[in-house]
């Protein structure tokens, strides 16, 4: 959707701006924020704008910028078939997206994974709904309700230093962003080719000013329901010298819903005085059924391709509904008096993830092992099995597991900033200082229950009744494009089997306690910065100091014994910054920035939980982990081409200390007698280096009708390396790895055409392979799990029916790109998944 359309009757402006701005990475001096009209211009914001009306001003002012910020505007987000914020951000230079079942979910900036980036909404940090992560899944935020998305790739001292790759700022609409009253509505329907299902989407946005223009109100609602499916086959990395130890065929049928609302209130009683209240809420639910067939326990230990053997087959099902909510409330005021600018801000945000009593596993095992089981094609294993493998009568109930999980992440902060502008000899100067106190609390609670055939005193018997799988099927064959799984299982029938049984006696006490924790992270910060400008030079320097106090409570689990554990750590980080810009001539500028940042480890790594699985195996959290620290260097040059074209190049280098990774402590210290003791450690060093290139230009110089073409391309080449070590036979050994989530090559290419009422665009997003995760033996490079090259081709078309109504058509994933993970070599599957294409038709109306 694109509810924040530019004035009706101007499709040419929208398309030209989109191709020019998103793909170019052009830079511009940031205007004062809309909710802070009296603020001094933010010397240091390179802005990529998606509206052509502001593109010329952005290019003209770009030489005044110091720090790098790429922006996607609301028109840009609606201009391509982007369902959510993550997919919109993937169009920017140096930014790529990690997908989940075909939808963009997390963003990687300059080769650094999503847990090393931060997300804010209207200035308030967005906590992560997921229990163990800092990364914010941006599929929670629907694209249709967002005014702008900004990615700060370098930070000034007045910004939080909690991102190594970039900080994503989500901004919703203010009535003072518009020249007058706005009311726009949109509606559409999308069709998924993989499941042949159709899904609705709709949005409405209203904004206006009152009380002689002193009061502004903007409000919007957005909703989407999407039914789709994916087909998957995966081994999980079960490869060895003898062959493949097992694999799974998986059929997914999810239904996802996104609802969001935003209300922004502004009061500007007089020049130099403003008050703002920003409220945002988003609700994302994922109701999923996963039906699968698994192959394991091969008689000879592993399967060779094309050779059959006797193996165990199981039919398993999971059904769960997860709901994630994000809420944010920000109140602020800006007051200018006698050359001073005062900014005061208070904010509270909350994210939670609720999965109420899911069917975590309904398991049916073959009544006997099956002979004649094998596979062909190591990259996409296709099952070879006798006809009985697909007969429900060949399987019997083996176990039922239920799970409930709830995690919540709360953050609140108070900040106070003061700015003073003055002349210093021949320099224009501005000094700014401020303090910020933030408090973050994260908690997770998990409960599990298990039922099996035992009638002993364990109390988890699944009750009387039939056990053959025939009694638990839905009656229809699964529509699975990668082979055959068999008859669909009925999750309701499985739940009904244990609905009336004693839940307390079936609870798994150890498993329920292991992942339960509470964590507290208090950060107090002070900063000071000075901006100087004269002639061709502009310089910004300063320092930020952050004091972090961290505490965590969890559990140690050994058999059925549960004991409390606690961990705590305090750190102080001094983070200096120096940024400069020099104007070579009227069209060319050179920029340089040296900055520092700090990111705390993931919550799953900091959790104090310890699982003593056996006398020789353990999993250990590490609340003593040090935060990651990075020294960053950025150099760039830009040149404008005419009034709305640019070419630019940036190089960057990040030297990272205390990189966090999984390791094996077996054979050392308290774990000397263990064969496996998985924990987390700080690496000595890691680094990221790269270059971003961008070019865009409307091809007006061509003869008609080709002068309606627009071409834009941007790309990033990067290299990210880290040193890790682990114990092997009691000896500490190490190796160099790629940073997880880092693609060496990222490319965006778009060709658009605009003439009269027609706007059309074809866009390609490409990224090269990247490391997903290390294998069980972190020192074995052949066990690394790599995500293969990904290329997605999208198309959009808009037809302006009249000045107020526009018809749109969008097609996503035209090339039917797959998601493929391999282990060591491409012939060894870890996961293969396909999603099909999605088509969407919509209608947008600007009522006034």
Secondary structure, DSSP 4 states (H G I P E B T S, - for coil): ---SPPSTT-HHHHHHHHHHHHHH----PBPPPTT-TTSPPBTT-B-----HHHHHHHHHHGGG--SBEEEEEHHHHHHTT--BHHHHHTTSTTEEEEEETTEEEEEEETTB-GGGSEEEETTEE---SSTT-----GGGSBGGG-SEEEEESS--TTS----SS-EEEEE---GGGSSS-EEEEEEEEEEETTTTEEEEEEEEEEEEEETTTTEEEEEEEEEEEEE--EEEEE-TT-EETTEE--EEEEEEEEEEEEEEEEEEEEEEEETTEEEEEEEEEEEEEEEEEEEEEEEE--TTSSBPTT--EEEEEEEEEEEEEEEEEEEEEEEEEEEEETTEEEEEEEEEEEEEEEEEEEEEEEEEEESSPEEEEEEE-SSS-EEE--GGGG-GGGEEEEEEEEEEEEEEEEEEEEEEEEEEEEEETTEEEEEEEEEEEEEEEEEEEEEEEEEBS--STT--B--SS--BGGGGEEEEE---TTS---EEE-HHHHHHHHTTS-HHHHB-HHHHHHT-EEEEEEEEEEEEEEEEEETTEEEEEEEEEEEEEEEEEEEEEETTEEEEEEEEEEEEEEEEEEEEEEESSSSEEEEEEEEEEEEPPPHHHH---EEE-SSSEEEE--TTPPPEEEEEEEEEEEEEETTTEEEEEEEEEEEEES-EEEEE-TTSGGGTT-SEEEEEEE-SEEEEEEEEEEEEEE-TTSPTTGGGEEEEEEEEEEEEEEEEEEEETTEEEEEEEEPTT--SEEEEEEEEEEETTEEEEEEEEEE--EEEE--SSTT-GGG-EEEPPEEEEEEEEEEE-SSSEEEEEEEE-TT---EEEEESSTTSEEEEEE---EEEEEEEEE--
